[in-house]
Amino acid sequence: MKHLLDPTSEAQPAQRQMLPRPQSLAGKRVALLDISKPRGDVFLDQLEAKLGSLGVATLRYSKPTFARVAPAELRQRIISECDLVIEALAD
């Protein structure tokens, strides 16, 4: 069984079980989340173009700063509007 670890500085990291991956992206809406690090938007531009060429619907979102967790309102908006999330990390 694979687990994900939260990359924040937790004294005792909580282990989380990975959610099952979808069989296909057909009919799914994919959130592209820019965490506001330099050049993350460049990566997401390329990814958006590739997914678009495959007929996958994407929506773009941005965190106000990479230094903090995404605000609850943003997380709720993504959850309500999308099926999957891809988060861009760059520098």
N, C-alpha and C positions, 0 to 999 in steps of 0.2 A: 504494500500500500504506500503510495506517495503522499507526502505532506508538504504544505507550503509553510514557510516561516515568514512572519512579519518582519520586514527589514528595519523597523524602527528600533530604537535602543530600549528594548524591554529587558528588565532584570531577569525575568523568567519568560522566555518566548513561548507564546501560545501556539501549539500546533493545530493546523486546520487541514481537514481532508479536502483534496481537490474535488471540484464538482465535475460531473461527467461532461466530456466534450461533445458538441453536436456532431451528428453524422455528416451534416452538410451546412453550408451557409445560405443555401437557397431559402428565400423568404424571411431571412433574419435581418434585423437592423443592428449594425455594428457601431458602437460608440468609439470614437477616436479621441482619447483624452490626452491633451497636451498638459504636462505638469509644469510648464513655464520655465523649463531649463533651455539654455541657448541651443538652437538648431533642432529642437524637438519637432517644431512645425515643419521643417524640411523633410524629416523622416515621415511624418504623418501625411504630407503632401504626396509623397511617392507611394505610400501605402494606400491612400485614398484613391489614387489613379489606378493602381493595380486592382484593388477590390472593385472599383467601378467598371473596369474592363471585363470583370468576371460577372457583372450584373448584381453585385452585392451593394445594398443600400447602406450608406454611412452617414453618421451625424457627428459633427465636431463639437468638442467641449474643451474648456481651458480652466485649469486651477488658477486662482489668483496669485499663488506663489508656490514654488516647489518645496519651500521650507516647512509647510504645514500640511496636514491632512486636508483632503478636499472637504469643503463645507458640506454640512448635512443636506442643505437645499440642492446643491449640485449633485450629490450622490442620489438623492431621491428623484431628481429630474432624469438622470441617466437610467435609473432602474425603471421608471415609468415609460420611457421612450425607446429603450433599446433592449436587445436580447443578449448581447455580448459586449465586452469592453476590451479595447487594446489601449494600453497606456504607453506613452512615448517618453523614454528617458534618453537624454543626449547631453553632450558637452563638447 
